[in-house]
Amino acid sequence: MTAENSAAATSAPTATTTSRAQTPAATALRGVKGMNDLLPPDSARWEWFEDRVRSLMRRYGYLFVRTPIVEPTPLFVRGLGEVTDIVEKEMYSFTDSMNGDALTLRPEGTAGVVRAAVEHSMLYDGGKRLFYIGPMFRHERPQRGRYRQFHQVGVEALGFSGPDVDAEVILMCRTLWRELGLGEVRLDINCLGQSAERKAHREALVRHLESGLDLLDAEALRRLHSNPLRILDTKNTAMQPLVESAPRLMDFLGEASLKHFDGLRRLLDAAGQPYRVNHRLVRGMDYYNLSVFEWVTDQLGAQGTICGGGRYDGLTELIGGKPAPGIGWGMGIERVLDLMQQCGNSPELPAPDVYAVIPDEAAMAAAVPVVEALRAAGLAVWVHAAGAAGLGSMKSQFKKADASGAHHALIFGAQELARGEVGLKPLREATAVQTSRTMTEVLTWANELRRA
C-alpha cells in the first residue's frame, strides 16, 4: 500500500468501507480429499453400528482401549516391515518441529495396542482381550471403500497361544455378521508357519519366480528379493500361471505349525463355520505368523475384504517387550456399513420419544422445566425452537413433530396451561386422541414409558 492510500484509509471511514467492499471474497475451504466428514443422518448409523460392536465385545469379554493417533515412526517400520506397501508408500509421516522426533499418523491399530501393552506391562498378570474403535490414515488414491482417513474396529487377544483363541476371534466376526443381517460373507484361512519355515519357503519361491522373470511385472520385480510372498497376491492375469504353480508354504510347515492349524480347523468345523484354505492368503504386514484369515464379500467390487487378521506371536519382542503371543483382526467400518446398505439392512434412524409443541413465547417458560424433567426421567425430548419469525404455527409444528419420528407430542397450549395441564397426543396411532395430563401425571407416564 502506498503512503497516500494508507493515509486515506486511516483518515476516512468511508474509504475503509469501500476498500472492504472491493476485497475479493475468501475462497471456501474444503476438507482434505479422502478424509470425509461424518454428518447426520449417517452419523446415527455409525453410532448404531458401534453400539452393536460394544455389545458384542462385552459378551466375548473384550475390554476397550484407546491409543494415540500419532505414534513414533519406528513402531510401524519395525512392526509392519520396511518393504511393506504401507511403510514404503502409504504412511503420513512427519518430523516434530519441536524436538525432531519422527512421527506417523497410525496406518493400522495392532502395533499401537501392542506398544501400549508392552509400555504399561499389561501382561504381567496374564493375557488380555482388548478392542478399539477409531480412525487410521493411509496416503493412497481415494476410492470406494478405501479412504485416506478410514475407521476400524479391531480386537487384539494378547498372551494366548492356542488355536482356541484363533477360533474365538474369527467366530465373533460371524456373530456380528449375523446380527447385522449381512449376506454372503466368506471366510478364507491360511497358515504362515514360523520364521524358519517361511525362510525355507521363501528361498524356494524366489527360485521359482526367477525361472519366469519375463512374466513378472515391475511391482513383482521390485518385491522379488524383498517381499516375495506379496507377489502371490498379485491381480495381474499374465502372472497367474506362474503364481499358481509356485511352491506352497503349507508344504514347508513343521509338525507344530500344522498341529496349530489343524486345531483351528477342527474348532471351526465344530462350530459349523465354512471356510476355504487359501494358500495365497499372506496379509500385508510382516508381523504375521501361523493363522491368518480374511472375511470377503463379492458385493463391494475390488474392495471385497471387510475384515482381516491373524496371529503375530513375535510382535511384542520386535518392539522391545518380552516374548508374548497375540492374535487380532481389523474391520473396516466404512466397508461394513456399505455392505449393510447393499444388503438392504440399514438401521432405523433414532427418533425422539416426545416432541414439544410450544405455541408462543409465553408458553416457553412453562415448557422448559417440564421437558427437562422428562429428560431427567430418561426420555428423548426434542423442543421446537424459535426462529427469526417466531415459533411458527401449531400446524407447522405438528408437521415437524411428525417428520421427527417422535412417538408423542406434548402440547403446551394456553388453555391447558391455565388448568395446570399439558396436552399429550400419540403420533404413531391412526386413531390417536389428544388427552390432557397434569404435570405429575406426565412424569408418571414418562417413567412408565421408560420402563416399557
C-alpha positions in Angstrom: 0.0 0.0 0.0 1.4 3.5 -0.9 1.6 6.3 1.7 -1.3 8.2 0.1 -3.5 5.1 0.2 -2.5 4.4 3.7 -3.4 7.9 4.8 -6.8 7.8 3.1 -7.6 4.5 4.6 -6.8 5.7 8.1 -8.5 9.1 7.9 -11.8 8.4 6.3 -14.2 5.6 7.5 -15.9 5.6 4.1 -12.6 4.7 2.4 -12.3 1.7 4.7 -15.8 0.6 3.9 -15.1 0.9 0.2 -11.8 -1.0 0.5 -13.6 -3.9 2.3 -16.3 -4.0 -0.3 -13.7 -4.3 -3.1 -11.8 -7.1 -1.3 -12.4 -10.4 -3.1 -14.4 -13.0 -1.1 -12.3 -15.6 0.6 -12.1 -18.9 -1.2 -14.2 -21.5 0.6 -12.0 -24.0 2.4 -12.7 -27.7 1.8 -11.7 -30.9 3.6 -8.8 -33.0 2.6 -9.6 -35.3 -0.3 -10.2 -38.8 1.1 -10.9 -37.6 4.6 -14.6 -37.3 4.9 -17.0 -35.5 7.2 -19.4 -37.7 9.2 -22.7 -35.9 9.4 -26.4 -36.8 10.3 -28.1 -38.9 9.4 -25.1 -41.1 8.6 -23.6 -40.4 12.0 -26.6 -42.1 13.6 -25.9 -45.3 11.6 -22.3 -45.2 12.8 -23.5 -44.9 16.4 -25.9 -47.7 15.9 -23.1 -49.9 14.5 -20.7 -49.0 17.3 -23.3 -49.9 19.9 -23.7 -53.3 18.3 -19.9 -53.8 18.4 -19.6 -52.8 22.0 -22.4 -55.2 22.9 -20.5 -58.0 21.1 -17.3 -57.2 22.8 -18.9 -57.3 26.3 -20.3 -60.8 25.5 -16.8 -62.1 24.5 -15.0 -60.4 27.4 -13.0 -57.8 25.4 -12.2 -54.5 27.1 -11.9 -51.1 25.3 -8.6 -49.4 24.8 -7.8 -46.1 23.0 -4.3 -45.4 21.8 -2.9 -42.1 20.3 -3.5 -41.4 16.7 0.2 -40.3 16.4 2.9 -42.9 17.1 6.7 -43.0 16.7 7.5 -43.8 13.1 9.9 -46.7 14.0 7.0 -48.5 15.6 5.5 -49.1 12.2 8.7 -49.5 10.3 9.9 -52.2 12.8 6.5 -53.8 13.3 5.0 -53.8 9.8 8.2 -54.2 7.8 10.3 -51.8 5.9 9.3 -53.2 2.5 5.5 -53.4 3.0 3.3 -51.1 0.9 2.1 -49.3 4.0 5.6 -48.3 5.1 7.0 -47.6 1.7 4.2 -45.7 0.1 1.2 -45.1 2.4 2.2 -43.6 5.7 1.6 -40.0 6.7 5.0 -39.3 8.4 6.5 -36.1 9.5 9.2 -34.6 11.8 8.1 -32.9 15.0 9.2 -29.3 14.7 9.6 -29.0 18.5 12.1 -31.9 19.1 12.8 -33.5 15.8 11.0 -36.8 16.6 9.9 -38.9 13.6 6.1 -39.3 13.9 3.4 -41.0 11.9 -0.4 -41.0 11.8 -1.2 -44.6 12.6 -1.9 -46.6 9.5 -3.3 -49.6 11.5 -4.2 -50.4 15.1 -2.3 -53.5 16.2 1.2 -52.0 16.6 -0.1 -49.2 18.8 -2.1 -51.6 21.1 0.9 -53.9 21.4 3.2 -50.9 22.1 0.8 -49.8 24.9 0.6 -53.3 26.4 4.4 -53.5 26.5 4.9 -50.0 27.8 2.4 -50.4 30.6 3.3 -54.0 31.5 -0.3 -55.1 30.8 0.5 -58.8 30.5 2.3 -59.2 33.9 -0.8 -60.9 35.4 -1.9 -62.9 32.3 -3.4 -62.5 28.9 -5.7 -59.6 27.9 -8.6 -59.4 25.5 -8.8 -55.8 24.1 -10.7 -53.9 21.4 -10.5 -50.4 19.8 -12.6 -48.2 17.5 -11.0 -45.3 15.7 -9.5 -43.6 12.7 -6.5 -44.8 10.7 -4.6 -43.0 8.0 -3.0 -44.1 4.7 -1.9 -42.0 1.8 -3.5 -43.7 -1.2 -5.8 -42.9 -4.0 -9.3 -42.5 -2.6 -11.9 -44.8 -4.0 -15.0 -46.7 -2.8 -14.2 -48.4 0.5 -10.7 -47.1 0.6 -10.1 -43.6 2.0 -7.1 -41.6 3.4 -8.8 -41.4 6.7 -10.7 -44.6 7.4 -12.1 -46.2 10.5 -11.6 -49.6 12.0 -12.9 -51.8 14.8 -10.1 -54.1 15.9 -9.5 -56.8 18.5 -6.2 -57.9 20.0 -6.0 -61.0 22.2 -2.6 -60.8 23.9 -0.9 -63.6 25.8 -2.9 -66.5 24.4 -1.1 -69.1 22.3 -3.7 -71.8 21.5 -5.9 -72.2 18.4 -8.9 -71.8 20.6 -8.4 -68.0 20.7 -7.8 -68.0 16.9 -11.2 -69.6 16.5 -12.8 -67.2 19.1 -11.7 -64.0 17.2 -12.9 -65.5 13.9 -16.3 -66.6 15.3 -17.0 -63.3 17.0 -17.0 -61.8 13.5 -19.5 -64.4 12.3 -21.8 -63.4 15.2 -21.5 -59.8 14.2 -22.3 -60.6 10.5 -25.5 -62.4 11.6 -26.6 -59.6 13.9 -26.0 -57.0 11.1 -28.0 -59.1 8.7 -25.2 -59.3 6.2 -25.5 -61.7 3.2 -22.8 -63.9 1.8 -19.5 -63.2 3.6 -16.9 -65.9 3.1 -14.0 -66.9 5.3 -10.6 -67.6 3.9 -7.9 -69.0 6.2 -4.2 -70.0 5.8 -1.2 -70.8 7.9 2.1 -68.9 7.5 4.1 -71.1 9.9 7.1 -69.8 11.7 10.1 -67.7 10.6 12.4 -70.7 9.8 9.7 -72.4 7.7 8.9 -69.2 5.9 12.6 -68.7 5.2 12.9 -72.1 3.5 9.7 -71.5 1.5 10.9 -68.0 0.6 14.1 -69.4 -0.9 12.2 -71.9 -3.0 9.7 -69.3 -4.0 12.4 -66.9 -5.2 14.0 -69.6 -7.3 10.6 -70.5 -8.8 9.8 -66.8 -9.7 13.3 -66.3 -11.1 12.5 -69.1 -13.6 9.8 -66.8 -15.0 11.4 -63.4 -14.9 10.0 -62.4 -18.3 6.4 -62.8 -16.8 7.0 -60.6 -13.8 5.7 -57.0 -13.9 7.6 -54.1 -12.4 6.0 -54.4 -9.0 6.8 -58.1 -8.8 10.4 -57.5 -9.8 10.7 -54.9 -7.1 9.4 -57.3 -4.5 11.2 -60.4 -5.7 14.0 -60.3 -3.2 12.5 -58.0 -0.5 9.0 -59.4 0.0 8.3 -62.3 -2.5 5.2 -63.6 -0.5 3.3 -60.5 -1.6 3.8 -61.4 -5.3 1.4 -64.3 -4.6 -1.3 -61.8 -4.0 -1.0 -60.2 -7.5 -4.0 -59.4 -9.6 -2.0 -59.4 -12.8 -3.6 -62.1 -15.0 -0.4 -62.6 -17.1 1.3 -63.7 -13.9 -1.3 -66.2 -12.7 0.1 -69.4 -14.2 3.5 -68.7 -12.6 1.9 -67.9 -9.3 -0.5 -70.9 -9.4 2.5 -73.2 -9.9 4.6 -71.7 -7.1 5.6 -73.8 -4.2 3.1 -73.7 -1.3 4.1 -72.5 2.1 1.9 -75.3 3.6 4.4 -77.9 2.2 7.2 -76.3 4.3 5.4 -76.3 7.6 6.6 -78.3 10.5 4.7 -80.5 12.9 3.9 -77.7 15.5 2.6 -75.3 12.9 0.4 -78.0 11.2 -0.9 -79.0 14.6 -1.9 -75.4 15.4 -3.6 -75.0 12.0 -5.4 -78.4 12.3 -6.6 -77.3 15.8 -8.1 -74.1 14.3 -9.8 -76.0 11.5 -11.2 -78.6 14.0 -12.8 -75.8 16.1 -14.2 -74.1 13.1 -15.7 -77.3 11.9 -17.2 -78.0 15.3 -18.8 -74.5 15.2 -20.3 -75.2 11.8 -18.3 -72.4 10.2 -17.5 -73.0 6.5 -14.1 -71.8 5.2 -11.7 -72.0 2.4 -8.0 -72.7 2.8 -6.5 -70.1 0.6 -2.8 -70.9 0.1 -2.2 -67.4 -1.5 -3.5 -65.5 1.6 -0.5 -63.8 3.2 -1.8 -60.5 4.5 0.1 -57.2 4.2 2.2 -56.9 7.4 5.4 -58.7 8.2 4.5 -59.4 11.8 2.0 -62.3 11.0 2.8 -65.9 11.7 0.7 -69.1 11.9 -3.0 -68.4 11.4 -4.1 -65.7 9.0 -7.7 -65.1 7.8 -10.0 -62.7 5.9 -13.7 -62.2 5.6 -14.6 -61.5 2.0 -17.7 -60.4 0.0 -18.4 -60.1 -3.7 -20.8 -57.2 -3.2 -18.3 -54.4 -2.8 -16.3 -54.7 -6.0 -12.5 -54.7 -5.8 -12.6 -53.8 -2.1 -14.1 -57.1 -1.0 -12.2 -57.7 2.2 -14.2 -56.3 5.1 -12.2 -57.9 7.9 -8.7 -59.5 8.1 -6.2 -60.5 10.7 -4.1 -63.3 12.1 -1.5 -64.3 14.7 1.6 -62.2 15.5 3.5 -64.1 18.2 6.7 -62.2 17.6 5.5 -58.6 17.6 5.9 -57.8 21.3 9.5 -58.8 21.3 10.1 -57.0 18.0 9.0 -53.7 19.6 11.0 -54.2 22.7 8.9 -56.3 25.1 9.2 -59.8 26.5 8.0 -62.5 24.1 4.2 -63.0 24.2 1.8 -64.5 21.7 -1.0 -62.4 20.1 -3.8 -62.6 17.6 -6.2 -60.0 16.3 -8.2 -58.5 13.4 -9.1 -55.2 11.9 -12.5 -54.4 10.4 -13.2 -51.5 8.1 -16.3 -49.7 9.4 -17.0 -47.9 6.1 -17.0 -51.1 4.2 -19.2 -52.9 6.6 -21.8 -50.1 6.6 -21.6 -50.1 2.8 -22.2 -53.8 2.7 -25.2 -53.4 5.1 -26.7 -50.9 2.6 -26.1 -53.3 -0.3 -27.9 -56.0 1.7 -30.8 -53.6 2.4 -30.2 -53.7 6.2 -29.7 -50.0 7.0 -30.7 -49.4 10.7 -33.6 -47.2 11.6 -32.6 -43.7 12.5 -33.2 -42.6 16.1 -36.4 -40.7 16.9 -37.4 -38.8 20.0 -39.9 -40.2 22.5 -41.5 -36.7 22.7 -41.7 -33.6 20.5 -42.7 -30.5 22.5 -45.1 -28.2 20.6 -45.0 -24.7 22.0 -47.5 -22.2 20.5 -45.9 -18.9 21.7 -43.1 -17.4 23.7 -45.3 -17.1 26.8 -45.6 -20.9 26.9 -41.8 -21.4 26.7 -41.1 -20.7 30.3 -43.7 -23.3 31.3 -42.3 -25.8 28.9 -38.6 -25.8 29.8 -38.9 -27.3 33.4 -41.3 -30.0 32.1 -39.1 -31.1 29.2 -36.1 -31.1 31.5 -37.9 -33.3 34.0 -38.8 -35.7 31.2 -35.2 -35.8 30.0 -34.1 -36.5 33.6 -36.5 -39.4 33.6 -34.7 -40.9 30.6 -36.8 -39.8 27.7 -35.5 -38.2 24.5 -37.4 -34.9 24.1 -37.0 -32.5 21.1 -38.2 -28.9 21.6 -39.4 -26.8 18.8 -37.1 -23.8 18.7 -38.0 -20.2 17.7 -36.5 -18.7 14.6 -36.3 -15.1 13.4 -40.0 -15.2 12.6 -41.0 -16.7 16.0 -42.2 -20.2 16.8 -44.4 -20.7 13.8 -48.0 -22.0 13.6 -49.2 -25.0 15.5 -49.9 -26.8 12.2 -46.3 -26.3 11.0 -45.0 -27.5 14.4 -47.1 -30.7 14.2 -45.7 -31.4 10.8 -42.2 -31.1 12.2 -43.2 -33.3 15.1 -44.5 -36.0 12.7 -41.4 -35.7 10.5 -39.1 -36.2 13.5 -40.5 -39.7 14.1 -41.5 -38.8 17.6 -43.9 -41.2 19.3 -45.8 -38.5 21.2 -46.4 -34.7 21.0 -46.5 -32.7 24.2 -48.6 -29.6 23.6 -48.2 -26.5 25.8 -51.5 -24.8 24.8 -52.7 -21.7 26.7 -55.9 -23.4 27.9 -54.1 -26.5 29.2 -51.5 -24.4 31.0 -54.2 -22.3 32.6 -55.5 -25.5 34.2 -52.0 -26.6 35.2 -52.0 -29.3 32.5 -50.4 -30.1 29.1 -51.7 -31.9 26.1 -50.4 -35.4 25.2 -51.1 -36.9 21.7 -49.7 -40.2 20.3 -48.3 -39.6 16.8 -48.0 -43.2 15.5 -51.6 -44.3 16.0 -54.1 -43.8 13.3 -57.0 -43.2 15.8 -55.0 -41.4 18.4 -56.8 -38.9 20.6 -55.2 -36.0 22.4 -55.6 -36.0 26.2 -54.7 -33.6 29.0 -52.4 -34.5 31.9 -51.3 -32.8 35.0 -47.6 -32.3 35.4 -47.5 -35.1 38.0 -49.4 -37.4 35.6 -46.9 -36.6 32.8 -44.0 -37.5 34.9 -45.7 -40.8 36.0 -46.4 -41.5 32.3 -42.8 -40.8 31.4 -41.4 -43.2 34.0 -43.8 -45.9 32.8 -42.8 -45.3 29.2 -39.1 -45.6 30.0 -39.6 -48.8 31.9 -41.6 -50.2 29.0 
